[in-house]
Amino acid sequence: MTSESSEVHALSKHSQNRSGKPKYTHVNTPKHPTGSSSRNKSSKKGICRNCGGAFPHDGDCPAKGKRCNFCKKLNHFSKVCRSRLKSEPEQAKYHTAKSN
């Protein structure tokens, strides 16, 4: 083997991983999945996550600048408060029969 061919051979070895596949493969995946909701949009289309009303608004959201009565944070109403949903215990999922 000449020094030139061994150099080429060495370079090709380094560009592959243990399984023989190229070390770096470029996969065309979007950075942001399609259909993802942004911070201000609700995952349910047409409902504002800050006020609970119709979305999009004609102007500013009615909750903008308002303080939540539950968590005291700004820019949302208590009826859509995400802190409230986390802190309230889940209602019983199973009904229990009364024994006489």
C-alpha positions in Angstrom: 0.0 0.0 0.0 1.3 3.4 -0.8 1.2 6.2 1.7 -1.5 8.0 -0.3 -3.8 5.0 -0.4 -3.3 4.3 3.3 -4.2 7.9 4.1 -7.4 7.6 2.1 -8.2 4.3 3.8 -7.6 5.9 7.2 -10.0 8.8 6.4 -12.7 6.4 5.3 -12.4 4.4 8.5 -12.9 7.5 10.7 -16.0 8.5 8.9 -17.9 5.4 9.8 -19.1 4.2 13.2 -18.8 0.6 14.5 -21.8 -0.7 12.5 -20.2 0.4 9.3 -22.7 3.2 8.7 -21.6 6.8 8.2 -20.9 8.5 11.5 -23.0 11.6 10.7 -26.1 11.3 8.7 -28.3 14.3 7.8 -32.0 13.6 8.4 -34.5 16.1 7.1 -36.5 16.7 10.3 -38.2 20.0 11.0 -37.0 21.9 14.0 -40.6 22.6 15.0 -43.2 19.9 14.4 -46.0 21.0 12.2 -49.2 21.8 14.1 -47.4 22.7 17.3 -49.1 25.4 19.3 -47.2 28.6 20.2 -47.1 30.0 23.7 -50.2 32.2 23.2 -52.4 29.7 21.4 -54.4 27.0 23.0 -53.9 23.4 21.9 -57.7 23.4 21.2 -58.2 25.5 18.1 -60.3 28.5 18.6 -60.1 28.8 22.4 -57.8 31.3 24.1 -55.7 29.7 26.8 -55.6 33.0 28.7 -59.2 34.1 28.8 -61.1 31.0 27.7 -62.9 33.0 25.0 -62.8 32.7 21.2 -59.4 32.8 19.6 -58.0 34.7 17.7 -59.1 38.0 19.3 -59.9 41.1 17.2 -57.6 43.1 19.5 -55.8 42.3 22.7 -56.9 39.4 24.9 -59.4 40.5 27.5 -57.2 38.9 30.1 -54.1 41.0 29.1 -53.0 42.9 32.2 -55.5 41.2 34.5 -54.6 39.3 37.6 -55.8 35.7 38.2 -58.0 35.5 41.4 -56.6 32.0 42.1 -52.8 32.2 41.6 -52.4 36.0 41.5 -50.3 35.8 38.3 -50.9 38.2 35.4 -52.5 37.8 32.0 -55.1 35.1 32.6 -58.4 34.4 34.3 -59.0 31.9 37.1 -61.3 29.8 34.9 -58.4 28.9 32.7 -55.7 29.0 35.4 -53.2 26.2 34.9 -52.0 26.4 38.5 -55.5 25.7 39.7 -55.8 22.6 37.5 -52.6 21.2 39.0 -53.5 21.9 42.6 -57.1 20.7 42.7 -57.4 17.0 43.5 -58.9 14.8 40.8 -62.6 14.0 41.3 -63.3 10.4 42.1 -63.1 8.4 38.9 -65.0 5.4 40.3 -68.4 5.6 42.0 -68.7 3.6 45.2 -71.9 1.9 46.2 -73.4 2.7 49.6 -73.8 -0.2 51.9 -76.9 -0.5 54.0 
